[in-house]
Amino acid sequence: MRNLIALLAGSLFGGGLFISGMTDTTKVQGWLDVFGDWDPTLAFVMGGAIIPMAIAWQLTRRGKPLTGGSFPAPPEPRLGRNLVLGSVLFGMGWGLSGLCPGPSLATLGFGHWGHWVFVAAMLAGMFAAPSVRGQLDRYGAPA
């Protein structure tokens, strides 16, 4: 049952990314080009995601997941080095490529070599991140 729910949720998410235009790198870069040829249509995608997610958050406060276990605890509302550095790197990658992790995986089936390069770079970054974080922690950079 858990795998079926994961398949349905992933299919819905991937279909939503495709229909909304989040897999179109030029559309995403147009959204980020606020001082140029700005394309505001992805604001509707954002609103369409925030509203149901806000409802889901309210429902999870007093419930349990359908497939068992428990929902994770809310993260600490703390602004630190990891959050800032991760946000900067994510934003740079998103702005340069027009892709972020979810849409990048959804676009692999398109066959464009640039999407494969992005996913390879993303996986390399994910692999290297613990080592880089260890180096930052070792040299005393504040968390």
C-alpha positions as CSV (number, residue, x, y, z in Angstrom):
1,M,0.0,0.0,0.0
2,R,2.8,2.4,0.9
3,N,4.5,1.9,-2.5
4,L,1.2,2.4,-4.3
5,I,0.6,5.7,-2.5
6,A,4.2,6.8,-3.3
7,L,3.7,5.9,-7.0
8,L,0.4,7.9,-7.1
9,A,1.9,10.9,-5.2
10,G,5.0,10.9,-7.4
11,S,2.9,10.7,-10.6
12,L,0.7,13.5,-9.5
13,F,3.7,15.6,-8.6
14,G,5.5,14.9,-11.9
15,G,2.4,15.6,-13.9
16,G,1.8,18.8,-12.0
17,L,5.4,19.9,-12.7
18,F,4.9,19.2,-16.4
19,I,1.5,20.9,-16.8
20,S,2.6,23.9,-14.8
21,G,5.7,24.5,-16.9
22,M,8.2,23.9,-14.1
23,T,10.0,21.5,-16.4
24,D,10.4,24.2,-19.1
25,T,13.8,25.8,-18.3
26,T,13.1,29.0,-20.3
27,K,9.8,29.5,-18.4
28,V,11.5,29.2,-15.0
29,Q,14.3,31.5,-16.0
30,G,11.7,34.0,-17.3
31,W,10.1,33.8,-13.8
32,L,13.5,34.6,-12.2
33,D,14.3,37.5,-14.6
34,V,12.4,40.1,-12.6
35,F,14.2,43.1,-14.1
36,G,14.1,41.8,-17.7
37,D,11.5,39.9,-19.6
38,W,9.6,38.7,-16.5
39,D,7.1,35.9,-16.9
40,P,4.8,36.0,-13.8
41,T,2.7,32.9,-14.6
42,L,4.6,30.6,-12.2
43,A,3.2,32.7,-9.4
44,F,0.0,30.8,-10.0
45,V,1.9,27.6,-9.6
46,M,3.3,28.8,-6.3
47,G,-0.1,29.8,-5.1
48,G,-1.6,26.5,-6.3
49,A,1.0,24.7,-4.2
50,I,1.0,26.8,-1.1
51,I,-2.8,26.7,-0.5
52,P,-3.2,22.9,-0.4
53,M,0.1,22.5,1.5
54,A,-1.1,24.9,4.2
55,I,-4.3,22.8,4.6
56,A,-2.2,19.6,4.7
57,W,0.0,21.1,7.5
58,Q,-3.0,21.9,9.5
59,L,-4.4,18.3,9.1
60,T,-1.1,16.6,10.0
61,R,-0.9,18.4,13.4
62,R,-3.6,16.1,14.8
63,G,-3.3,13.0,12.6
64,K,-1.0,10.1,11.6
65,P,0.3,9.1,8.1
66,L,-2.0,6.7,6.3
67,T,0.8,4.2,5.9
68,G,1.9,4.2,9.6
69,G,4.7,5.8,11.6
70,S,4.5,9.5,12.5
71,F,5.1,12.8,10.8
72,P,8.6,14.3,11.4
73,A,8.9,17.1,13.9
74,P,9.0,20.7,12.6
75,P,12.5,21.9,12.0
76,E,14.2,24.4,14.2
77,P,13.3,28.0,13.1
78,R,17.0,28.9,13.1
79,L,18.9,30.9,10.5
80,G,22.4,29.5,10.2
81,R,25.3,28.9,7.9
82,N,23.9,25.6,6.5
83,L,20.6,27.2,5.5
84,V,22.1,30.3,4.0
85,L,24.8,28.5,2.1
86,G,22.3,25.8,0.9
87,S,19.8,28.5,-0.2
88,V,22.5,30.4,-2.1
89,L,23.8,27.3,-3.9
90,F,20.2,26.2,-4.7
91,G,19.3,29.6,-6.1
92,M,22.4,29.9,-8.2
93,G,21.8,26.4,-9.7
94,W,18.1,27.2,-10.3
95,G,18.8,30.5,-11.9
96,L,21.6,29.2,-14.1
97,S,19.9,26.1,-15.3
98,G,16.2,26.7,-14.8
99,L,15.9,23.4,-13.0
100,C,15.7,22.3,-9.4
101,P,15.8,18.7,-8.1
102,G,12.1,17.7,-8.6
103,P,11.7,19.0,-12.1
104,S,15.1,17.8,-13.1
105,L,14.2,14.2,-12.5
106,A,10.9,14.7,-14.2
107,T,12.7,16.0,-17.4
108,L,15.1,13.1,-17.7
109,G,12.6,11.4,-20.0
110,F,12.8,14.3,-22.5
111,G,16.2,13.1,-23.6
112,H,17.9,16.5,-23.6
113,W,21.6,16.1,-22.7
114,G,21.6,19.2,-20.6
115,H,19.1,17.7,-18.2
116,W,21.3,14.7,-17.7
117,V,24.3,16.9,-17.0
118,F,22.3,18.8,-14.4
119,V,21.2,15.6,-12.7
120,A,24.8,14.3,-12.7
121,A,26.1,17.6,-11.2
122,M,23.3,17.6,-8.6
123,L,24.2,14.0,-7.6
124,A,27.9,14.9,-7.4
125,G,27.0,17.9,-5.2
126,M,24.8,15.7,-2.9
127,F,27.7,13.2,-2.7
128,A,30.3,16.0,-1.9
129,A,28.1,18.0,0.5
130,P,28.9,15.9,3.7
131,S,32.6,16.2,3.1
132,V,32.4,19.9,2.4
133,R,30.3,20.4,5.5
134,G,32.8,18.4,7.5
135,Q,35.6,20.7,6.3
136,L,33.6,23.8,7.2
137,D,32.9,22.3,10.7
138,R,36.5,21.3,11.2
139,Y,37.8,24.8,10.5
140,G,35.5,26.4,13.0
141,A,33.1,28.2,10.7
142,P,29.9,29.0,12.7
143,A,27.0,26.8,12.0
